Amino acid sequence: MARCSKRIHLTGGFYYTVRTARDDYRCFHCSRLIPRGSVYIEERSLGNVVRRYHYECFNKVIPHRLRAVEAPSGVVICAF
């Protein structure tokens, strides 16, 4: 059974959070622009390293443990 939420914490210190962009950012995977106001996934590690992904790119990078899906309440991250 999948566990879905706007924020997921994995062992090892990784946090994944669904956010709405306040500024323009670059996607870590494809290097395209994440425009202000769009939904993206933020990856934060113990060393406070932040990586931002389009939710479509996030699904390409980490498809085996986590998946970003569109729900009636908006985009959520599901852990399997």
Order of alpha helices (4+ residues) and beta strands (2+ residues): beta-beta-beta-beta-beta-beta-beta-alpha-beta-beta
